[in-house]
Amino acid sequence: MIDIYSLLILIPLVGLLFCLIRMIKGPSVFDRVLSLDGIAVCIVSIMILLSMKWKTQLYLDLILVFCVLGFFSTVAFCYYLEKVYVSEKEPND
């Protein structure tokens, strides 16, 4: 029998599919970085729903670590891309 958590897992899976499509078809690097952040959010939500379904708290540390890594990787990519694109557009004096 299908419970509510199994149905709720389908929502982040659909979001994950759309983020993967955006990562492949993204016209710019910034679209790909944002889709990477969306993939991290979808994976975290799937881990939360599975933790609730299995009624365990063992994965909470893993969820927190994955959230922090996803956030800092997005910030690091954006910081790097800002430095690269700003240095390309500014003329050298």
TORBA-435393 format. One record per atom (N, C-alpha, C, O): residue in one letter; chain; x, y, z. Coordinates in steps of 0.2 Angstrom, whole numbers. Layout:
# residues N
rec aa=a | ch=A | X=X | Y=Y | Z=Z
...
This chain:
# residues 93
rec aa=m | ch=A | X=4 | Y=-6 | Z=0
rec aa=m | ch=A | X=0 | Y=0 | Z=0
rec aa=m | ch=A | X=4 | Y=6 | Z=0
rec aa=m | ch=A | X=9 | Y=7 | Z=3
rec aa=i | ch=A | X=2 | Y=11 | Z=-4
rec aa=i | ch=A | X=6 | Y=17 | Z=-5
rec aa=i | ch=A | X=4 | Y=22 | Z=1
rec aa=i | ch=A | X=-2 | Y=24 | Z=2
rec aa=d | ch=A | X=9 | Y=24 | Z=5
rec aa=d | ch=A | X=8 | Y=29 | Z=10
rec aa=d | ch=A | X=9 | Y=36 | Z=7
rec aa=d | ch=A | X=11 | Y=37 | Z=2
rec aa=i | ch=A | X=8 | Y=41 | Z=12
rec aa=i | ch=A | X=8 | Y=48 | Z=10
rec aa=i | ch=A | X=15 | Y=50 | Z=8
rec aa=i | ch=A | X=16 | Y=54 | Z=4
rec aa=y | ch=A | X=20 | Y=47 | Z=12
rec aa=y | ch=A | X=27 | Y=49 | Z=11
rec aa=y | ch=A | X=30 | Y=47 | Z=4
rec aa=y | ch=A | X=34 | Y=51 | Z=1
rec aa=s | ch=A | X=27 | Y=41 | Z=2
rec aa=s | ch=A | X=29 | Y=39 | Z=-5
rec aa=s | ch=A | X=27 | Y=44 | Z=-10
rec aa=s | ch=A | X=30 | Y=45 | Z=-15
rec aa=l | ch=A | X=21 | Y=46 | Z=-9
rec aa=l | ch=A | X=18 | Y=51 | Z=-14
rec aa=l | ch=A | X=22 | Y=58 | Z=-14
rec aa=l | ch=A | X=23 | Y=61 | Z=-19
rec aa=l | ch=A | X=23 | Y=60 | Z=-8
rec aa=l | ch=A | X=27 | Y=66 | Z=-7
rec aa=l | ch=A | X=34 | Y=66 | Z=-10
rec aa=l | ch=A | X=36 | Y=72 | Z=-11
rec aa=i | ch=A | X=37 | Y=60 | Z=-10
rec aa=i | ch=A | X=44 | Y=60 | Z=-13
rec aa=i | ch=A | X=44 | Y=61 | Z=-20
rec aa=i | ch=A | X=49 | Y=64 | Z=-23
rec aa=l | ch=A | X=38 | Y=61 | Z=-24
rec aa=l | ch=A | X=37 | Y=62 | Z=-31
rec aa=l | ch=A | X=38 | Y=69 | Z=-32
rec aa=l | ch=A | X=41 | Y=71 | Z=-38
rec aa=i | ch=A | X=36 | Y=74 | Z=-28
rec aa=i | ch=A | X=37 | Y=81 | Z=-29
rec aa=i | ch=A | X=44 | Y=83 | Z=-30
rec aa=i | ch=A | X=46 | Y=86 | Z=-35
rec aa=p | ch=A | X=48 | Y=82 | Z=-25
rec aa=p | ch=A | X=55 | Y=83 | Z=-26
rec aa=p | ch=A | X=59 | Y=80 | Z=-32
rec aa=p | ch=A | X=63 | Y=82 | Z=-35
rec aa=l | ch=A | X=56 | Y=74 | Z=-33
rec aa=l | ch=A | X=59 | Y=70 | Z=-39
rec aa=l | ch=A | X=58 | Y=74 | Z=-46
rec aa=l | ch=A | X=62 | Y=74 | Z=-50
rec aa=v | ch=A | X=52 | Y=77 | Z=-46
rec aa=v | ch=A | X=50 | Y=81 | Z=-52
rec aa=v | ch=A | X=54 | Y=87 | Z=-52
rec aa=v | ch=A | X=57 | Y=89 | Z=-58
rec aa=g | ch=A | X=55 | Y=90 | Z=-46
rec aa=g | ch=A | X=59 | Y=96 | Z=-46
rec aa=g | ch=A | X=67 | Y=94 | Z=-48
rec aa=g | ch=A | X=70 | Y=98 | Z=-51
rec aa=l | ch=A | X=69 | Y=89 | Z=-46
rec aa=l | ch=A | X=76 | Y=86 | Z=-47
rec aa=l | ch=A | X=76 | Y=85 | Z=-55
rec aa=l | ch=A | X=82 | Y=87 | Z=-58
rec aa=l | ch=A | X=71 | Y=82 | Z=-58
rec aa=l | ch=A | X=71 | Y=81 | Z=-65
rec aa=l | ch=A | X=72 | Y=88 | Z=-69
rec aa=l | ch=A | X=76 | Y=89 | Z=-74
rec aa=f | ch=A | X=68 | Y=93 | Z=-67
rec aa=f | ch=A | X=68 | Y=100 | Z=-70
rec aa=f | ch=A | X=75 | Y=103 | Z=-69
rec aa=f | ch=A | X=77 | Y=106 | Z=-74
rec aa=c | ch=A | X=78 | Y=102 | Z=-63
rec aa=c | ch=A | X=84 | Y=105 | Z=-62
rec aa=c | ch=A | X=90 | Y=102 | Z=-66
rec aa=c | ch=A | X=94 | Y=105 | Z=-69
rec aa=l | ch=A | X=89 | Y=95 | Z=-67
rec aa=l | ch=A | X=94 | Y=92 | Z=-72
rec aa=l | ch=A | X=93 | Y=94 | Z=-79
rec aa=l | ch=A | X=98 | Y=95 | Z=-82
rec aa=i | ch=A | X=87 | Y=95 | Z=-81
rec aa=i | ch=A | X=86 | Y=98 | Z=-88
rec aa=i | ch=A | X=89 | Y=105 | Z=-88
rec aa=i | ch=A | X=92 | Y=106 | Z=-93
rec aa=r | ch=A | X=88 | Y=109 | Z=-83
rec aa=r | ch=A | X=91 | Y=116 | Z=-84
rec aa=r | ch=A | X=98 | Y=116 | Z=-83
rec aa=r | ch=A | X=102 | Y=120 | Z=-87
rec aa=m | ch=A | X=101 | Y=111 | Z=-80
rec aa=m | ch=A | X=108 | Y=110 | Z=-80
rec aa=m | ch=A | X=111 | Y=108 | Z=-87
rec aa=m | ch=A | X=116 | Y=111 | Z=-89
rec aa=i | ch=A | X=108 | Y=104 | Z=-90
rec aa=i | ch=A | X=110 | Y=102 | Z=-97
rec aa=i | ch=A | X=109 | Y=107 | Z=-102
rec aa=i | ch=A | X=113 | Y=108 | Z=-106
rec aa=k | ch=A | X=103 | Y=110 | Z=-102
rec aa=k | ch=A | X=101 | Y=115 | Z=-107
rec aa=k | ch=A | X=103 | Y=122 | Z=-105
rec aa=k | ch=A | X=102 | Y=127 | Z=-110
rec aa=g | ch=A | X=105 | Y=124 | Z=-99
rec aa=g | ch=A | X=106 | Y=130 | Z=-97
rec aa=g | ch=A | X=110 | Y=135 | Z=-102
rec aa=g | ch=A | X=116 | Y=133 | Z=-104
rec aa=p | ch=A | X=108 | Y=140 | Z=-104
rec aa=p | ch=A | X=112 | Y=144 | Z=-109
rec aa=p | ch=A | X=118 | Y=148 | Z=-106
rec aa=p | ch=A | X=122 | Y=150 | Z=-109
rec aa=s | ch=A | X=118 | Y=149 | Z=-99
rec aa=s | ch=A | X=124 | Y=152 | Z=-96
rec aa=s | ch=A | X=126 | Y=148 | Z=-90
rec aa=s | ch=A | X=123 | Y=143 | Z=-88
rec aa=v | ch=A | X=132 | Y=150 | Z=-88
rec aa=v | ch=A | X=135 | Y=146 | Z=-82
rec aa=v | ch=A | X=131 | Y=147 | Z=-76
rec aa=v | ch=A | X=130 | Y=143 | Z=-71
rec aa=f | ch=A | X=128 | Y=153 | Z=-75
rec aa=f | ch=A | X=124 | Y=155 | Z=-69
rec aa=f | ch=A | X=118 | Y=151 | Z=-69
rec aa=f | ch=A | X=116 | Y=149 | Z=-63
rec aa=d | ch=A | X=115 | Y=149 | Z=-74
rec aa=d | ch=A | X=109 | Y=144 | Z=-74
rec aa=d | ch=A | X=111 | Y=138 | Z=-72
rec aa=d | ch=A | X=107 | Y=134 | Z=-68
rec aa=r | ch=A | X=117 | Y=135 | Z=-73
rec aa=r | ch=A | X=119 | Y=129 | Z=-71
rec aa=r | ch=A | X=121 | Y=129 | Z=-64
rec aa=r | ch=A | X=120 | Y=124 | Z=-60
rec aa=v | ch=A | X=124 | Y=135 | Z=-61
rec aa=v | ch=A | X=125 | Y=135 | Z=-54
rec aa=v | ch=A | X=118 | Y=135 | Z=-50
rec aa=v | ch=A | X=118 | Y=132 | Z=-45
rec aa=l | ch=A | X=113 | Y=139 | Z=-52
rec aa=l | ch=A | X=107 | Y=139 | Z=-49
rec aa=l | ch=A | X=104 | Y=132 | Z=-49
rec aa=l | ch=A | X=100 | Y=130 | Z=-44
rec aa=s | ch=A | X=104 | Y=128 | Z=-55
rec aa=s | ch=A | X=101 | Y=122 | Z=-55
rec aa=s | ch=A | X=105 | Y=117 | Z=-50
rec aa=s | ch=A | X=102 | Y=112 | Z=-48
rec aa=l | ch=A | X=112 | Y=118 | Z=-49
rec aa=l | ch=A | X=115 | Y=114 | Z=-45
rec aa=l | ch=A | X=113 | Y=115 | Z=-37
rec aa=l | ch=A | X=112 | Y=110 | Z=-34
rec aa=d | ch=A | X=111 | Y=121 | Z=-36
rec aa=d | ch=A | X=108 | Y=123 | Z=-29
rec aa=d | ch=A | X=101 | Y=120 | Z=-29
rec aa=d | ch=A | X=99 | Y=117 | Z=-24
rec aa=g | ch=A | X=97 | Y=120 | Z=-34
rec aa=g | ch=A | X=91 | Y=117 | Z=-34
rec aa=g | ch=A | X=91 | Y=109 | Z=-33
rec aa=g | ch=A | X=87 | Y=106 | Z=-30
rec aa=i | ch=A | X=96 | Y=106 | Z=-36
rec aa=i | ch=A | X=97 | Y=99 | Z=-35
rec aa=i | ch=A | X=99 | Y=97 | Z=-28
rec aa=i | ch=A | X=96 | Y=93 | Z=-25
rec aa=a | ch=A | X=103 | Y=102 | Z=-25
rec aa=a | ch=A | X=105 | Y=101 | Z=-18
rec aa=a | ch=A | X=98 | Y=101 | Z=-13
rec aa=a | ch=A | X=97 | Y=97 | Z=-9
rec aa=v | ch=A | X=94 | Y=106 | Z=-15
rec aa=v | ch=A | X=88 | Y=107 | Z=-11
rec aa=v | ch=A | X=83 | Y=101 | Z=-12
rec aa=v | ch=A | X=80 | Y=99 | Z=-7
rec aa=c | ch=A | X=83 | Y=98 | Z=-18
rec aa=c | ch=A | X=78 | Y=93 | Z=-19
rec aa=c | ch=A | X=81 | Y=86 | Z=-16
rec aa=c | ch=A | X=77 | Y=83 | Z=-13
rec aa=i | ch=A | X=87 | Y=85 | Z=-16
rec aa=i | ch=A | X=90 | Y=80 | Z=-12
rec aa=i | ch=A | X=89 | Y=80 | Z=-5
rec aa=i | ch=A | X=88 | Y=75 | Z=-2
rec aa=v | ch=A | X=90 | Y=86 | Z=-2
rec aa=v | ch=A | X=89 | Y=87 | Z=5
rec aa=v | ch=A | X=82 | Y=86 | Z=7
rec aa=v | ch=A | X=80 | Y=82 | Z=12
rec aa=s | ch=A | X=77 | Y=88 | Z=3
rec aa=s | ch=A | X=70 | Y=87 | Z=4
rec aa=s | ch=A | X=68 | Y=79 | Z=4
rec aa=s | ch=A | X=64 | Y=77 | Z=7
rec aa=i | ch=A | X=71 | Y=76 | Z=-1
rec aa=i | ch=A | X=70 | Y=69 | Z=-2
rec aa=i | ch=A | X=73 | Y=65 | Z=5
rec aa=i | ch=A | X=70 | Y=60 | Z=7
rec aa=m | ch=A | X=79 | Y=67 | Z=7
rec aa=m | ch=A | X=82 | Y=64 | Z=13
rec aa=m | ch=A | X=77 | Y=65 | Z=19
rec aa=m | ch=A | X=77 | Y=61 | Z=23
rec aa=i | ch=A | X=75 | Y=71 | Z=20
rec aa=i | ch=A | X=70 | Y=73 | Z=25
rec aa=i | ch=A | X=64 | Y=69 | Z=25
rec aa=i | ch=A | X=62 | Y=66 | Z=30
rec aa=l | ch=A | X=61 | Y=68 | Z=19
rec aa=l | ch=A | X=55 | Y=64 | Z=18
rec aa=l | ch=A | X=56 | Y=56 | Z=20
rec aa=l | ch=A | X=52 | Y=53 | Z=23
rec aa=l | ch=A | X=62 | Y=54 | Z=18
rec aa=l | ch=A | X=64 | Y=47 | Z=19
rec aa=l | ch=A | X=65 | Y=46 | Z=27
rec aa=l | ch=A | X=63 | Y=41 | Z=30
rec aa=s | ch=A | X=68 | Y=51 | Z=30
rec aa=s | ch=A | X=69 | Y=51 | Z=37
rec aa=s | ch=A | X=62 | Y=51 | Z=41
rec aa=s | ch=A | X=62 | Y=47 | Z=46
rec aa=m | ch=A | X=58 | Y=55 | Z=38
rec aa=m | ch=A | X=51 | Y=55 | Z=42
rec aa=m | ch=A | X=47 | Y=48 | Z=40
rec aa=m | ch=A | X=44 | Y=45 | Z=45
rec aa=k | ch=A | X=48 | Y=45 | Z=34
rec aa=k | ch=A | X=45 | Y=39 | Z=33
rec aa=k | ch=A | X=47 | Y=33 | Z=37
rec aa=k | ch=A | X=43 | Y=29 | Z=39
rec aa=w | ch=A | X=54 | Y=33 | Z=38
rec aa=w | ch=A | X=57 | Y=28 | Z=41
rec aa=w | ch=A | X=57 | Y=29 | Z=49
rec aa=w | ch=A | X=59 | Y=24 | Z=53
rec aa=k | ch=A | X=54 | Y=35 | Z=51
rec aa=k | ch=A | X=54 | Y=36 | Z=58
rec aa=k | ch=A | X=61 | Y=36 | Z=62
rec aa=k | ch=A | X=61 | Y=33 | Z=67
rec aa=t | ch=A | X=66 | Y=39 | Z=59
rec aa=t | ch=A | X=72 | Y=38 | Z=62
rec aa=t | ch=A | X=76 | Y=45 | Z=62
rec aa=t | ch=A | X=74 | Y=50 | Z=58
rec aa=q | ch=A | X=80 | Y=47 | Z=66
rec aa=q | ch=A | X=84 | Y=53 | Z=67
rec aa=q | ch=A | X=91 | Y=52 | Z=65
rec aa=q | ch=A | X=95 | Y=57 | Z=66
rec aa=l | ch=A | X=93 | Y=46 | Z=62
rec aa=l | ch=A | X=100 | Y=45 | Z=61
rec aa=l | ch=A | X=102 | Y=49 | Z=55
rec aa=l | ch=A | X=108 | Y=51 | Z=55
rec aa=y | ch=A | X=98 | Y=52 | Z=51
rec aa=y | ch=A | X=100 | Y=55 | Z=45
rec aa=y | ch=A | X=100 | Y=63 | Z=46
rec aa=y | ch=A | X=102 | Y=66 | Z=41
rec aa=l | ch=A | X=98 | Y=65 | Z=52
rec aa=l | ch=A | X=98 | Y=73 | Z=53
rec aa=l | ch=A | X=105 | Y=76 | Z=52
rec aa=l | ch=A | X=105 | Y=81 | Z=49
rec aa=d | ch=A | X=110 | Y=73 | Z=55
rec aa=d | ch=A | X=117 | Y=76 | Z=54
rec aa=d | ch=A | X=119 | Y=76 | Z=47
rec aa=d | ch=A | X=122 | Y=81 | Z=44
rec aa=l | ch=A | X=117 | Y=71 | Z=43
rec aa=l | ch=A | X=119 | Y=70 | Z=36
rec aa=l | ch=A | X=115 | Y=76 | Z=32
rec aa=l | ch=A | X=118 | Y=79 | Z=28
rec aa=i | ch=A | X=109 | Y=77 | Z=34
rec aa=i | ch=A | X=105 | Y=82 | Z=31
rec aa=i | ch=A | X=108 | Y=89 | Z=32
rec aa=i | ch=A | X=108 | Y=93 | Z=27
rec aa=l | ch=A | X=110 | Y=90 | Z=38
rec aa=l | ch=A | X=113 | Y=97 | Z=40
rec aa=l | ch=A | X=119 | Y=98 | Z=36
rec aa=l | ch=A | X=121 | Y=103 | Z=33
rec aa=v | ch=A | X=124 | Y=93 | Z=36
rec aa=v | ch=A | X=130 | Y=93 | Z=32
rec aa=v | ch=A | X=129 | Y=94 | Z=25
rec aa=v | ch=A | X=132 | Y=99 | Z=22
rec aa=f | ch=A | X=124 | Y=91 | Z=22
rec aa=f | ch=A | X=122 | Y=92 | Z=15
rec aa=f | ch=A | X=120 | Y=99 | Z=13
rec aa=f | ch=A | X=121 | Y=102 | Z=8
rec aa=c | ch=A | X=116 | Y=101 | Z=18
rec aa=c | ch=A | X=113 | Y=108 | Z=17
rec aa=c | ch=A | X=119 | Y=113 | Z=17
rec aa=c | ch=A | X=119 | Y=118 | Z=13
rec aa=v | ch=A | X=123 | Y=113 | Z=22
rec aa=v | ch=A | X=129 | Y=117 | Z=22
rec aa=v | ch=A | X=133 | Y=117 | Z=16
rec aa=v | ch=A | X=135 | Y=122 | Z=14
rec aa=l | ch=A | X=135 | Y=111 | Z=14
rec aa=l | ch=A | X=139 | Y=110 | Z=8
rec aa=l | ch=A | X=136 | Y=113 | Z=2
rec aa=l | ch=A | X=139 | Y=116 | Z=-2
rec aa=g | ch=A | X=129 | Y=112 | Z=1
rec aa=g | ch=A | X=126 | Y=114 | Z=-5
rec aa=g | ch=A | X=126 | Y=122 | Z=-5
rec aa=g | ch=A | X=127 | Y=125 | Z=-10
rec aa=f | ch=A | X=125 | Y=125 | Z=1
rec aa=f | ch=A | X=125 | Y=132 | Z=2
rec aa=f | ch=A | X=132 | Y=135 | Z=0
rec aa=f | ch=A | X=132 | Y=140 | Z=-4
rec aa=f | ch=A | X=137 | Y=132 | Z=4
rec aa=f | ch=A | X=143 | Y=135 | Z=3
rec aa=f | ch=A | X=146 | Y=134 | Z=-5
rec aa=f | ch=A | X=150 | Y=138 | Z=-7
rec aa=s | ch=A | X=144 | Y=128 | Z=-8
rec aa=s | ch=A | X=146 | Y=127 | Z=-14
rec aa=s | ch=A | X=143 | Y=132 | Z=-19
rec aa=s | ch=A | X=147 | Y=135 | Z=-24
rec aa=t | ch=A | X=137 | Y=134 | Z=-18
rec aa=t | ch=A | X=134 | Y=139 | Z=-22
rec aa=t | ch=A | X=137 | Y=146 | Z=-21
rec aa=t | ch=A | X=138 | Y=149 | Z=-26
rec aa=v | ch=A | X=138 | Y=148 | Z=-15
rec aa=v | ch=A | X=142 | Y=154 | Z=-14
rec aa=v | ch=A | X=149 | Y=154 | Z=-17
rec aa=v | ch=A | X=151 | Y=159 | Z=-19
rec aa=a | ch=A | X=152 | Y=149 | Z=-16
rec aa=a | ch=A | X=159 | Y=149 | Z=-19
rec aa=a | ch=A | X=159 | Y=149 | Z=-27
rec aa=a | ch=A | X=163 | Y=153 | Z=-30
rec aa=f | ch=A | X=154 | Y=146 | Z=-30
rec aa=f | ch=A | X=154 | Y=146 | Z=-37
rec aa=f | ch=A | X=152 | Y=153 | Z=-39
rec aa=f | ch=A | X=155 | Y=156 | Z=-44
rec aa=c | ch=A | X=147 | Y=156 | Z=-36
rec aa=c | ch=A | X=145 | Y=163 | Z=-38
rec aa=c | ch=A | X=151 | Y=168 | Z=-36
rec aa=c | ch=A | X=152 | Y=173 | Z=-40
rec aa=y | ch=A | X=154 | Y=167 | Z=-31
rec aa=y | ch=A | X=160 | Y=172 | Z=-30
rec aa=y | ch=A | X=165 | Y=171 | Z=-35
rec aa=y | ch=A | X=168 | Y=176 | Z=-37
rec aa=y | ch=A | X=167 | Y=165 | Z=-37
rec aa=y | ch=A | X=172 | Y=164 | Z=-42
rec aa=y | ch=A | X=170 | Y=167 | Z=-49
rec aa=y | ch=A | X=173 | Y=170 | Z=-52
rec aa=l | ch=A | X=163 | Y=165 | Z=-51
rec aa=l | ch=A | X=161 | Y=168 | Z=-57
rec aa=l | ch=A | X=160 | Y=175 | Z=-57
rec aa=l | ch=A | X=162 | Y=178 | Z=-62
rec aa=e | ch=A | X=159 | Y=178 | Z=-52
rec aa=e | ch=A | X=159 | Y=186 | Z=-51
rec aa=e | ch=A | X=166 | Y=188 | Z=-53
rec aa=e | ch=A | X=167 | Y=193 | Z=-56
rec aa=k | ch=A | X=171 | Y=185 | Z=-50
rec aa=k | ch=A | X=178 | Y=188 | Z=-51
rec aa=k | ch=A | X=180 | Y=187 | Z=-58
rec aa=k | ch=A | X=183 | Y=191 | Z=-61
rec aa=v | ch=A | X=178 | Y=181 | Z=-61
rec aa=v | ch=A | X=180 | Y=180 | Z=-68
rec aa=v | ch=A | X=177 | Y=184 | Z=-73
rec aa=v | ch=A | X=180 | Y=187 | Z=-77
rec aa=y | ch=A | X=170 | Y=185 | Z=-72
rec aa=y | ch=A | X=166 | Y=189 | Z=-77
rec aa=y | ch=A | X=168 | Y=197 | Z=-76
rec aa=y | ch=A | X=168 | Y=201 | Z=-81
rec aa=v | ch=A | X=169 | Y=199 | Z=-70
rec aa=v | ch=A | X=170 | Y=206 | Z=-68
rec aa=v | ch=A | X=177 | Y=208 | Z=-71
rec aa=v | ch=A | X=178 | Y=213 | Z=-74
rec aa=s | ch=A | X=182 | Y=203 | Z=-70
rec aa=s | ch=A | X=189 | Y=204 | Z=-73
rec aa=s | ch=A | X=189 | Y=204 | Z=-80
rec aa=s | ch=A | X=193 | Y=208 | Z=-83
rec aa=e | ch=A | X=185 | Y=201 | Z=-84
rec aa=e | ch=A | X=185 | Y=200 | Z=-91
rec aa=e | ch=A | X=182 | Y=207 | Z=-94
rec aa=e | ch=A | X=184 | Y=209 | Z=-99
rec aa=k | ch=A | X=177 | Y=210 | Z=-90
rec aa=k | ch=A | X=173 | Y=216 | Z=-93
rec aa=k | ch=A | X=177 | Y=222 | Z=-91
rec aa=k | ch=A | X=176 | Y=227 | Z=-95
rec aa=e | ch=A | X=181 | Y=222 | Z=-86
rec aa=e | ch=A | X=184 | Y=229 | Z=-84
rec aa=e | ch=A | X=190 | Y=229 | Z=-89
rec aa=e | ch=A | X=194 | Y=225 | Z=-89
rec aa=p | ch=A | X=191 | Y=235 | Z=-91
rec aa=p | ch=A | X=198 | Y=236 | Z=-95
rec aa=p | ch=A | X=204 | Y=237 | Z=-90
rec aa=p | ch=A | X=203 | Y=240 | Z=-85
rec aa=n | ch=A | X=209 | Y=234 | Z=-93
rec aa=n | ch=A | X=215 | Y=235 | Z=-89
rec aa=n | ch=A | X=218 | Y=242 | Z=-90
rec aa=n | ch=A | X=219 | Y=244 | Z=-95
rec aa=d | ch=A | X=220 | Y=245 | Z=-84
rec aa=d | ch=A | X=223 | Y=252 | Z=-85
rec aa=d | ch=A | X=231 | Y=251 | Z=-85
rec aa=d | ch=A | X=234 | Y=256 | Z=-85
